[in-house]
């Protein structure tokens, strides 16, 4: 993404994802989630001062005694937005966090998930993200469905909006056609580049928007207020120190 700010991938994604945080909503991420944690804190500083933030496992932003309490919170309808990092994502909105290759004899065995598949059903707004946009990440069909993008008829589901944010583009899941579509392309990239690096049809119809440019205010706030707060509050302090640049 050509912005002139010499952004790291983590900074770029955090800024773009921060725009999804809304005032008076509860936004959350799981453990080992530096990028979405950064995004939520930046979103609160930039545009959503009344947002409630949950960062599972953190000192200041995790009100739960156990992980299952967090899941009960979601099942009661008390989360509005949840961030998911997926290894593979396909055109049907499915994501994979488990295996590459055969399930019983996998080529790659991944860490799996802790209730993320359930959260994909329970939370109204989902933002997935990847730190790369390649055909190995965006596939026609995932090797293993860790979380299903659609539900059988008669199965209750709260999810009404799913987006995917990558270093190249933003994808939107069409709830009617049940297909992932190209929503916008980031500055410095073209539609053709996104298509070339995606392993499925992106449902392009007409002109595709350009993602609004990253602003100097967003970068400055991230590199000063948010970085300092993350270090002081011990919210991914090492990652904040090393992956967020100095102002």
C-alpha atoms as an extended CHARMM CRD file, in Angstrom:
* protein
*
       247  EXT
         1         1  UNK       CA              0.0000000000        0.0000000000        0.0000000000  PROA      1               0.0000000000
         2         2  UNK       CA              1.6530000000        3.2220000000       -1.1780000000  PROA      2               0.0000000000
         3         3  UNK       CA              1.0600000000        5.8550000000        1.4790000000  PROA      3               0.0000000000
         4         4  UNK       CA              4.4140000000        7.5280000000        2.0820000000  PROA      4               0.0000000000
         5         5  UNK       CA              4.3430000000        6.5450000000        5.7680000000  PROA      5               0.0000000000
         6         6  UNK       CA              6.6270000000        3.4880000000        5.5040000000  PROA      6               0.0000000000
         7         7  UNK       CA              3.9910000000        1.3170000000        7.1620000000  PROA      7               0.0000000000
         8         8  UNK       CA              4.6410000000       -2.1780000000        8.3980000000  PROA      8               0.0000000000
         9         9  UNK       CA              2.0640000000       -4.7790000000        7.3460000000  PROA      9               0.0000000000
        10        10  UNK       CA              0.8490000000       -4.8370000000       10.9480000000  PROA      10              0.0000000000
        11        11  UNK       CA              0.3860000000       -1.0620000000       10.9980000000  PROA      11              0.0000000000
        12        12  UNK       CA             -1.4500000000       -1.0370000000        7.6750000000  PROA      12              0.0000000000
        13        13  UNK       CA             -3.8700000000       -3.7740000000        8.6850000000  PROA      13              0.0000000000
        14        14  UNK       CA             -4.4500000000       -2.3140000000       12.1460000000  PROA      14              0.0000000000
        15        15  UNK       CA             -5.3660000000        1.0690000000       10.6580000000  PROA      15              0.0000000000
        16        16  UNK       CA             -7.7260000000       -0.4130000000        8.0630000000  PROA      16              0.0000000000
        17        17  UNK       CA             -9.3370000000       -2.7180000000       10.6230000000  PROA      17              0.0000000000
        18        18  UNK       CA             -9.7220000000        0.1140000000       13.1380000000  PROA      18              0.0000000000
        19        19  UNK       CA            -12.2910000000        1.6940000000       10.8380000000  PROA      19              0.0000000000
        20        20  UNK       CA            -14.6530000000       -1.1910000000       11.5680000000  PROA      20              0.0000000000
        21        21  UNK       CA            -14.8960000000       -0.3170000000       15.2900000000  PROA      21              0.0000000000
        22        22  UNK       CA            -18.1590000000        1.5030000000       16.0450000000  PROA      22              0.0000000000
        23        23  UNK       CA            -19.1820000000        3.6890000000       18.9510000000  PROA      23              0.0000000000
        24        24  UNK       CA            -21.4630000000        2.1040000000       21.5780000000  PROA      24              0.0000000000
        25        25  UNK       CA            -20.6210000000       -1.4070000000       20.3590000000  PROA      25              0.0000000000
        26        26  UNK       CA            -18.6210000000       -4.2040000000       21.9720000000  PROA      26              0.0000000000
        27        27  UNK       CA            -15.6750000000       -5.2760000000       19.8270000000  PROA      27              0.0000000000
        28        28  UNK       CA            -13.5060000000       -8.2610000000       20.7090000000  PROA      28              0.0000000000
        29        29  UNK       CA            -10.5870000000      -10.4380000000       19.7230000000  PROA      29              0.0000000000
        30        30  UNK       CA             -9.1360000000      -13.6390000000       21.1040000000  PROA      30              0.0000000000
        31        31  UNK       CA             -5.7120000000      -14.3560000000       22.5460000000  PROA      31              0.0000000000
        32        32  UNK       CA             -2.5620000000      -14.0360000000       20.4100000000  PROA      32              0.0000000000
        33        33  UNK       CA             -4.2470000000      -11.2160000000       18.4810000000  PROA      33              0.0000000000
        34        34  UNK       CA             -1.8480000000       -8.2760000000       18.3270000000  PROA      34              0.0000000000
        35        35  UNK       CA             -3.1920000000       -6.7640000000       15.0950000000  PROA      35              0.0000000000
        36        36  UNK       CA             -6.8990000000       -6.6960000000       16.0400000000  PROA      36              0.0000000000
        37        37  UNK       CA             -6.0440000000       -5.5440000000       19.5610000000  PROA      37              0.0000000000
        38        38  UNK       CA             -4.1280000000       -2.6330000000       18.0580000000  PROA      38              0.0000000000
        39        39  UNK       CA             -6.9820000000       -1.9500000000       15.6440000000  PROA      39              0.0000000000
        40        40  UNK       CA             -9.5740000000       -1.7430000000       18.4110000000  PROA      40              0.0000000000
        41        41  UNK       CA             -7.4890000000        0.6040000000       20.5400000000  PROA      41              0.0000000000
        42        42  UNK       CA             -6.8440000000        2.8300000000       17.5240000000  PROA      42              0.0000000000
        43        43  UNK       CA            -10.5210000000        2.7530000000       16.5500000000  PROA      43              0.0000000000
        44        44  UNK       CA            -11.4870000000        3.9170000000       20.0140000000  PROA      44              0.0000000000
        45        45  UNK       CA             -9.0020000000        6.7910000000       19.8440000000  PROA      45              0.0000000000
        46        46  UNK       CA             -9.9380000000        7.8600000000       16.3240000000  PROA      46              0.0000000000
        47        47  UNK       CA            -13.6980000000        7.5340000000       16.0290000000  PROA      47              0.0000000000
        48        48  UNK       CA            -15.3640000000        5.4510000000       18.7300000000  PROA      48              0.0000000000
        49        49  UNK       CA            -14.6210000000        6.8220000000       22.2280000000  PROA      49              0.0000000000
        50        50  UNK       CA            -17.5680000000        4.9140000000       23.7000000000  PROA      50              0.0000000000
        51        51  UNK       CA            -16.6350000000        1.5440000000       22.2190000000  PROA      51              0.0000000000
        52        52  UNK       CA            -16.2550000000       -1.3460000000       24.6530000000  PROA      52              0.0000000000
        53        53  UNK       CA            -13.1360000000       -3.3880000000       23.9170000000  PROA      53              0.0000000000
        54        54  UNK       CA            -12.3940000000       -6.9880000000       24.8910000000  PROA      54              0.0000000000
        55        55  UNK       CA             -8.8930000000       -8.3860000000       24.3420000000  PROA      55              0.0000000000
        56        56  UNK       CA             -8.9360000000      -11.9340000000       25.6600000000  PROA      56              0.0000000000
        57        57  UNK       CA             -6.0850000000      -12.6570000000       28.0570000000  PROA      57              0.0000000000
        58        58  UNK       CA             -5.0360000000       -9.0310000000       28.5100000000  PROA      58              0.0000000000
        59        59  UNK       CA             -4.6070000000       -7.3420000000       31.8750000000  PROA      59              0.0000000000
        60        60  UNK       CA             -6.9160000000       -4.3740000000       31.3170000000  PROA      60              0.0000000000
        61        61  UNK       CA             -9.3570000000       -5.5290000000       28.6340000000  PROA      61              0.0000000000
        62        62  UNK       CA            -10.4070000000       -9.0560000000       29.6030000000  PROA      62              0.0000000000
        63        63  UNK       CA            -13.1830000000       -9.1220000000       32.2290000000  PROA      63              0.0000000000
        64        64  UNK       CA            -13.5090000000      -12.9130000000       32.1860000000  PROA      64              0.0000000000
        65        65  UNK       CA            -12.2220000000      -15.5090000000       34.6230000000  PROA      65              0.0000000000
        66        66  UNK       CA            -12.0950000000      -18.2900000000       32.0090000000  PROA      66              0.0000000000
        67        67  UNK       CA            -12.2610000000      -18.5460000000       28.2360000000  PROA      67              0.0000000000
        68        68  UNK       CA            -15.6610000000      -20.2000000000       28.3850000000  PROA      68              0.0000000000
        69        69  UNK       CA            -17.0720000000      -17.0800000000       30.0820000000  PROA      69              0.0000000000
        70        70  UNK       CA            -16.0950000000      -15.1530000000       26.9550000000  PROA      70              0.0000000000
        71        71  UNK       CA            -17.9550000000      -17.6420000000       24.7760000000  PROA      71              0.0000000000
        72        72  UNK       CA            -21.0370000000      -17.4670000000       27.0030000000  PROA      72              0.0000000000
        73        73  UNK       CA            -20.8680000000      -13.6730000000       26.6280000000  PROA      73              0.0000000000
        74        74  UNK       CA            -21.0370000000      -14.0780000000       22.8430000000  PROA      74              0.0000000000
        75        75  UNK       CA            -23.8080000000      -16.6680000000       22.9710000000  PROA      75              0.0000000000
        76        76  UNK       CA            -25.9280000000      -14.2680000000       25.0240000000  PROA      76              0.0000000000
        77        77  UNK       CA            -25.6630000000      -11.7610000000       22.1740000000  PROA      77              0.0000000000
        78        78  UNK       CA            -23.3400000000       -9.3640000000       23.9900000000  PROA      78              0.0000000000
        79        79  UNK       CA            -20.7010000000       -9.0150000000       21.2600000000  PROA      79              0.0000000000
        80        80  UNK       CA            -21.1350000000       -6.8530000000       18.1640000000  PROA      80              0.0000000000
        81        81  UNK       CA            -17.8230000000       -7.3290000000       16.3430000000  PROA      81              0.0000000000
        82        82  UNK       CA            -15.2080000000      -10.0810000000       16.4170000000  PROA      82              0.0000000000
        83        83  UNK       CA            -11.8940000000      -10.3200000000       14.5510000000  PROA      83              0.0000000000
        84        84  UNK       CA            -10.6630000000      -13.6200000000       13.0890000000  PROA      84              0.0000000000
        85        85  UNK       CA             -7.2670000000      -14.4660000000       11.6140000000  PROA      85              0.0000000000
        86        86  UNK       CA             -7.6130000000      -17.3600000000        9.1680000000  PROA      86              0.0000000000
        87        87  UNK       CA             -5.0180000000      -19.4520000000        7.3340000000  PROA      87              0.0000000000
        88        88  UNK       CA             -7.2840000000      -20.2220000000        4.3550000000  PROA      88              0.0000000000
        89        89  UNK       CA            -10.4760000000      -18.4510000000        3.2550000000  PROA      89              0.0000000000
        90        90  UNK       CA            -12.6670000000      -19.5880000000        0.3800000000  PROA      90              0.0000000000
        91        91  UNK       CA            -15.3280000000      -18.0650000000       -1.8630000000  PROA      91              0.0000000000
        92        92  UNK       CA            -18.1300000000      -19.3850000000        0.3610000000  PROA      92              0.0000000000
        93        93  UNK       CA            -16.8680000000      -17.5560000000        3.4430000000  PROA      93              0.0000000000
        94        94  UNK       CA            -15.4620000000      -20.6940000000        5.0710000000  PROA      94              0.0000000000
        95        95  UNK       CA            -12.1650000000      -20.4250000000        6.9270000000  PROA      95              0.0000000000
        96        96  UNK       CA             -9.5170000000      -22.9630000000        7.9000000000  PROA      96              0.0000000000
        97        97  UNK       CA             -7.3760000000      -22.9300000000       11.0440000000  PROA      97              0.0000000000
        98        98  UNK       CA             -6.6450000000      -26.6590000000       11.2780000000  PROA      98              0.0000000000
        99        99  UNK       CA             -4.8980000000      -28.5840000000        8.4800000000  PROA      99              0.0000000000
       100       100  UNK       CA             -3.4890000000      -28.3270000000        4.9700000000  PROA      100             0.0000000000
       101       101  UNK       CA             -3.9010000000      -31.5460000000        3.0160000000  PROA      101             0.0000000000
       102       102  UNK       CA             -5.6320000000      -34.7080000000        4.1890000000  PROA      102             0.0000000000
       103       103  UNK       CA             -7.2670000000      -34.3600000000        7.5960000000  PROA      103             0.0000000000
       104       104  UNK       CA             -5.9000000000      -37.6630000000        8.8980000000  PROA      104             0.0000000000
       105       105  UNK       CA             -2.4350000000      -37.3180000000        7.3250000000  PROA      105             0.0000000000
       106       106  UNK       CA             -2.0020000000      -33.5650000000        6.9050000000  PROA      106             0.0000000000
       107       107  UNK       CA              0.8500000000      -31.8660000000        5.0740000000  PROA      107             0.0000000000
       108       108  UNK       CA              0.6380000000      -29.0540000000        7.6300000000  PROA      108             0.0000000000
       109       109  UNK       CA             -0.9790000000      -29.2790000000       11.0620000000  PROA      109             0.0000000000
       110       110  UNK       CA             -1.9710000000      -25.8770000000       12.4300000000  PROA      110             0.0000000000
       111       111  UNK       CA             -2.8390000000      -24.7570000000       15.9820000000  PROA      111             0.0000000000
       112       112  UNK       CA             -6.6040000000      -24.9520000000       15.4560000000  PROA      112             0.0000000000
       113       113  UNK       CA             -9.0380000000      -22.6880000000       17.2440000000  PROA      113             0.0000000000
       114       114  UNK       CA            -10.6820000000      -22.0470000000       20.5850000000  PROA      114             0.0000000000
       115       115  UNK       CA            -14.3700000000      -21.6160000000       19.8530000000  PROA      115             0.0000000000
       116       116  UNK       CA            -13.8970000000      -19.3810000000       16.8080000000  PROA      116             0.0000000000
       117       117  UNK       CA            -16.2780000000      -21.4740000000       14.7020000000  PROA      117             0.0000000000
       118       118  UNK       CA            -19.0380000000      -20.8550000000       17.2510000000  PROA      118             0.0000000000
       119       119  UNK       CA            -18.2550000000      -17.1330000000       17.3970000000  PROA      119             0.0000000000
       120       120  UNK       CA            -18.6530000000      -17.0320000000       13.6100000000  PROA      120             0.0000000000
       121       121  UNK       CA            -22.3030000000      -17.9460000000       14.2310000000  PROA      121             0.0000000000
       122       122  UNK       CA            -22.8950000000      -15.8670000000       17.3480000000  PROA      122             0.0000000000
       123       123  UNK       CA            -21.4740000000      -12.4200000000       16.5270000000  PROA      123             0.0000000000
       124       124  UNK       CA            -23.3240000000      -10.0440000000       14.1460000000  PROA      124             0.0000000000
       125       125  UNK       CA            -20.2440000000       -8.5280000000       12.5100000000  PROA      125             0.0000000000
       126       126  UNK       CA            -17.1050000000      -10.4780000000       11.6350000000  PROA      126             0.0000000000
       127       127  UNK       CA            -13.8550000000       -9.0780000000       10.2570000000  PROA      127             0.0000000000
       128       128  UNK       CA            -11.3380000000      -11.6570000000        9.0500000000  PROA      128             0.0000000000
       129       129  UNK       CA             -7.8210000000      -10.6990000000        8.0550000000  PROA      129             0.0000000000
       130       130  UNK       CA             -4.6690000000      -12.1060000000        6.4790000000  PROA      130             0.0000000000
       131       131  UNK       CA             -1.1660000000      -10.6680000000        6.4510000000  PROA      131             0.0000000000
       132       132  UNK       CA             -0.7730000000      -11.8620000000        2.8620000000  PROA      132             0.0000000000
       133       133  UNK       CA             -3.0590000000      -11.9280000000       -0.1710000000  PROA      133             0.0000000000
       134       134  UNK       CA             -2.0960000000      -14.9850000000       -2.2230000000  PROA      134             0.0000000000
       135       135  UNK       CA             -3.7220000000      -17.9340000000       -3.9330000000  PROA      135             0.0000000000
       136       136  UNK       CA             -2.5620000000      -20.2280000000       -1.1510000000  PROA      136             0.0000000000
       137       137  UNK       CA             -4.5600000000      -18.1550000000        1.3540000000  PROA      137             0.0000000000
       138       138  UNK       CA             -7.6180000000      -17.3800000000       -0.7840000000  PROA      138             0.0000000000
       139       139  UNK       CA             -8.6650000000      -20.7170000000       -2.2110000000  PROA      139             0.0000000000
       140       140  UNK       CA            -11.6320000000      -22.0930000000       -4.1120000000  PROA      140             0.0000000000
       141       141  UNK       CA            -12.3530000000      -24.5010000000       -1.2510000000  PROA      141             0.0000000000
       142       142  UNK       CA            -10.6190000000      -24.6640000000        2.1230000000  PROA      142             0.0000000000
       143       143  UNK       CA             -8.8530000000      -27.8980000000        3.0560000000  PROA      143             0.0000000000
       144       144  UNK       CA            -10.8090000000      -28.0360000000        6.3010000000  PROA      144             0.0000000000
       145       145  UNK       CA            -13.8590000000      -26.0460000000        7.4210000000  PROA      145             0.0000000000
       146       146  UNK       CA            -12.9550000000      -24.6420000000       10.8340000000  PROA      146             0.0000000000
       147       147  UNK       CA            -15.7460000000      -22.0930000000       10.5080000000  PROA      147             0.0000000000
       148       148  UNK       CA            -18.6470000000      -22.2270000000        8.0460000000  PROA      148             0.0000000000
       149       149  UNK       CA            -19.6360000000      -19.1130000000        6.1270000000  PROA      149             0.0000000000
       150       150  UNK       CA            -23.2390000000      -20.2440000000        5.7320000000  PROA      150             0.0000000000
       151       151  UNK       CA            -25.7270000000      -22.2200000000        7.7830000000  PROA      151             0.0000000000
       152       152  UNK       CA            -28.2780000000      -24.8790000000        6.8420000000  PROA      152             0.0000000000
       153       153  UNK       CA            -31.8650000000      -23.6710000000        6.6750000000  PROA      153             0.0000000000
       154       154  UNK       CA            -33.4160000000      -23.5670000000       10.1190000000  PROA      154             0.0000000000
       155       155  UNK       CA            -30.1110000000      -23.1490000000       11.9580000000  PROA      155             0.0000000000
       156       156  UNK       CA            -30.0020000000      -19.9360000000       13.9630000000  PROA      156             0.0000000000
       157       157  UNK       CA            -27.2090000000      -17.5140000000       13.1460000000  PROA      157             0.0000000000
       158       158  UNK       CA            -26.6510000000      -13.9060000000       14.1970000000  PROA      158             0.0000000000
       159       159  UNK       CA            -23.9490000000      -13.0720000000       11.6540000000  PROA      159             0.0000000000
       160       160  UNK       CA            -25.1530000000      -10.4530000000        9.1960000000  PROA      160             0.0000000000
       161       161  UNK       CA            -21.8910000000       -8.9170000000        7.9360000000  PROA      161             0.0000000000
       162       162  UNK       CA            -18.5510000000      -10.5120000000        7.0740000000  PROA      162             0.0000000000
       163       163  UNK       CA            -15.5420000000       -8.6460000000        5.7080000000  PROA      163             0.0000000000
       164       164  UNK       CA            -11.9830000000       -9.7070000000        4.9400000000  PROA      164             0.0000000000
       165       165  UNK       CA             -9.1180000000       -7.2080000000        5.0560000000  PROA      165             0.0000000000
       166       166  UNK       CA             -5.7380000000       -7.9420000000        3.4710000000  PROA      166             0.0000000000
       167       167  UNK       CA             -2.6890000000       -5.8920000000        2.4650000000  PROA      167             0.0000000000
       168       168  UNK       CA             -4.2110000000       -5.5550000000       -1.0300000000  PROA      168             0.0000000000
       169       169  UNK       CA             -7.9550000000       -5.2510000000       -0.6680000000  PROA      169             0.0000000000
       170       170  UNK       CA            -11.1740000000       -5.5440000000        1.2730000000  PROA      170             0.0000000000
       171       171  UNK       CA            -13.5890000000       -8.3750000000        0.4610000000  PROA      171             0.0000000000
       172       172  UNK       CA            -17.2630000000       -8.4770000000        1.4140000000  PROA      172             0.0000000000
       173       173  UNK       CA            -19.3380000000      -11.6270000000        1.8580000000  PROA      173             0.0000000000
       174       174  UNK       CA            -22.6350000000      -11.3080000000       -0.0300000000  PROA      174             0.0000000000
       175       175  UNK       CA            -25.2680000000      -12.7420000000        2.3180000000  PROA      175             0.0000000000
       176       176  UNK       CA            -27.7400000000      -13.3300000000       -0.5390000000  PROA      176             0.0000000000
       177       177  UNK       CA            -25.4920000000      -15.0470000000       -3.0880000000  PROA      177             0.0000000000
       178       178  UNK       CA            -23.3050000000      -16.5200000000       -0.3050000000  PROA      178             0.0000000000
       179       179  UNK       CA            -20.1940000000      -15.6170000000       -2.2810000000  PROA      179             0.0000000000
       180       180  UNK       CA            -17.1620000000      -13.5350000000       -1.3140000000  PROA      180             0.0000000000
       181       181  UNK       CA            -16.8850000000      -10.4080000000       -3.4660000000  PROA      181             0.0000000000
       182       182  UNK       CA            -14.2890000000       -7.6960000000       -3.9980000000  PROA      182             0.0000000000
       183       183  UNK       CA            -15.3000000000       -4.5680000000       -2.0960000000  PROA      183             0.0000000000
       184       184  UNK       CA            -12.3800000000       -2.1940000000       -2.5880000000  PROA      184             0.0000000000
       185       185  UNK       CA             -8.7280000000       -2.1560000000       -3.6110000000  PROA      185             0.0000000000
       186       186  UNK       CA             -6.0720000000       -0.4090000000       -1.5270000000  PROA      186             0.0000000000
       187       187  UNK       CA             -3.9690000000        2.4110000000       -2.9030000000  PROA      187             0.0000000000
       188       188  UNK       CA             -0.9860000000        1.1190000000       -4.8680000000  PROA      188             0.0000000000
       189       189  UNK       CA             -2.7290000000       -2.0250000000       -6.1090000000  PROA      189             0.0000000000
       190       190  UNK       CA             -5.0000000000       -2.7680000000       -9.0600000000  PROA      190             0.0000000000
       191       191  UNK       CA             -8.0730000000       -4.9320000000       -9.4970000000  PROA      191             0.0000000000
       192       192  UNK       CA             -6.0430000000       -7.1620000000      -11.8270000000  PROA      192             0.0000000000
       193       193  UNK       CA             -3.4220000000       -7.7270000000       -9.1240000000  PROA      193             0.0000000000
       194       194  UNK       CA             -6.0740000000       -8.7250000000       -6.6060000000  PROA      194             0.0000000000
       195       195  UNK       CA             -7.7190000000      -11.0910000000       -9.1050000000  PROA      195             0.0000000000
       196       196  UNK       CA             -4.3520000000      -12.6340000000       -9.9890000000  PROA      196             0.0000000000
       197       197  UNK       CA             -3.6370000000      -13.3460000000       -6.3240000000  PROA      197             0.0000000000
       198       198  UNK       CA             -7.0730000000      -14.7780000000       -5.4590000000  PROA      198             0.0000000000
       199       199  UNK       CA             -7.9480000000      -18.4180000000       -6.0920000000  PROA      199             0.0000000000
       200       200  UNK       CA            -11.6460000000      -17.8450000000       -6.7970000000  PROA      200             0.0000000000
       201       201  UNK       CA            -13.9900000000      -15.5870000000       -8.7670000000  PROA      201             0.0000000000
       202       202  UNK       CA            -14.4960000000      -12.3070000000       -6.9180000000  PROA      202             0.0000000000
       203       203  UNK       CA            -17.8960000000      -11.5100000000       -8.4180000000  PROA      203             0.0000000000
       204       204  UNK       CA            -16.7450000000       -8.2310000000       -9.9440000000  PROA      204             0.0000000000
       205       205  UNK       CA            -19.5620000000       -6.1530000000      -11.4010000000  PROA      205             0.0000000000
       206       206  UNK       CA            -18.7000000000       -2.6910000000      -12.6920000000  PROA      206             0.0000000000
       207       207  UNK       CA            -16.2310000000       -0.3030000000      -11.1120000000  PROA      207             0.0000000000
       208       208  UNK       CA            -14.4830000000       -1.2710000000       -7.8800000000  PROA      208             0.0000000000
       209       209  UNK       CA            -13.9320000000        1.3800000000       -5.2280000000  PROA      209             0.0000000000
       210       210  UNK       CA            -10.5120000000        2.4290000000       -3.9940000000  PROA      210             0.0000000000
       211       211  UNK       CA            -10.1090000000        2.0330000000       -0.2380000000  PROA      211             0.0000000000
       212       212  UNK       CA            -10.0180000000        5.4560000000        1.4700000000  PROA      212             0.0000000000
       213       213  UNK       CA             -6.4190000000        6.5120000000        1.9700000000  PROA      213             0.0000000000
       214       214  UNK       CA             -4.6800000000        6.0450000000        5.2820000000  PROA      214             0.0000000000
       215       215  UNK       CA             -4.3580000000        9.4550000000        6.9080000000  PROA      215             0.0000000000
       216       216  UNK       CA             -1.5320000000       11.2110000000        8.7070000000  PROA      216             0.0000000000
       217       217  UNK       CA             -3.7390000000       11.4370000000       11.8090000000  PROA      217             0.0000000000
       218       218  UNK       CA             -4.3030000000        7.6700000000       11.8600000000  PROA      218             0.0000000000
       219       219  UNK       CA             -0.5790000000        6.9600000000       11.5350000000  PROA      219             0.0000000000
       220       220  UNK       CA              0.4190000000        9.5480000000       14.1430000000  PROA      220             0.0000000000
       221       221  UNK       CA             -2.1920000000        8.3570000000       16.6560000000  PROA      221             0.0000000000
       222       222  UNK       CA             -1.1090000000        4.7440000000       16.1660000000  PROA      222             0.0000000000
       223       223  UNK       CA              2.5880000000        5.4970000000       16.5910000000  PROA      223             0.0000000000
       224       224  UNK       CA              2.1740000000        7.7670000000       19.6020000000  PROA      224             0.0000000000
       225       225  UNK       CA             -0.9660000000        7.3480000000       21.7030000000  PROA      225             0.0000000000
       226       226  UNK       CA             -1.7510000000        3.7100000000       20.9060000000  PROA      226             0.0000000000
       227       227  UNK       CA              1.8230000000        2.4150000000       20.9490000000  PROA      227             0.0000000000
       228       228  UNK       CA              2.5530000000        4.1030000000       24.2740000000  PROA      228             0.0000000000
       229       229  UNK       CA             -0.6780000000        2.8260000000       25.8110000000  PROA      229             0.0000000000
       230       230  UNK       CA             -0.0650000000       -0.7530000000       24.6820000000  PROA      230             0.0000000000
       231       231  UNK       CA              3.3920000000       -0.7480000000       26.2370000000  PROA      231             0.0000000000
       232       232  UNK       CA              2.2460000000        0.9000000000       29.4770000000  PROA      232             0.0000000000
       233       233  UNK       CA             -0.8210000000       -1.3460000000       29.8570000000  PROA      233             0.0000000000
       234       234  UNK       CA              1.1530000000       -4.5000000000       28.9580000000  PROA      234             0.0000000000
       235       235  UNK       CA             -1.1600000000       -5.1660000000       26.0180000000  PROA      235             0.0000000000
       236       236  UNK       CA              1.2220000000       -6.9250000000       23.6060000000  PROA      236             0.0000000000
       237       237  UNK       CA              4.0290000000       -4.6000000000       24.7610000000  PROA      237             0.0000000000
       238       238  UNK       CA              6.8480000000       -6.3880000000       22.9050000000  PROA      238             0.0000000000
       239       239  UNK       CA              4.9330000000       -6.4940000000       19.6390000000  PROA      239             0.0000000000
       240       240  UNK       CA              3.9330000000       -2.8490000000       19.9970000000  PROA      240             0.0000000000
       241       241  UNK       CA              7.5380000000       -1.8370000000       20.6320000000  PROA      241             0.0000000000
       242       242  UNK       CA              8.8830000000       -3.7970000000       17.6600000000  PROA      242             0.0000000000
       243       243  UNK       CA              6.1150000000       -3.7370000000       15.0290000000  PROA      243             0.0000000000
       244       244  UNK       CA              4.7730000000       -0.1970000000       15.4020000000  PROA      244             0.0000000000
       245       245  UNK       CA              7.2910000000        2.3150000000       14.1200000000  PROA      245             0.0000000000
       246       246  UNK       CA              8.4280000000        5.4360000000       15.9400000000  PROA      246             0.0000000000
       247       247  UNK       CA              6.6320000000        8.6790000000       14.9590000000  PROA      247             0.0000000000
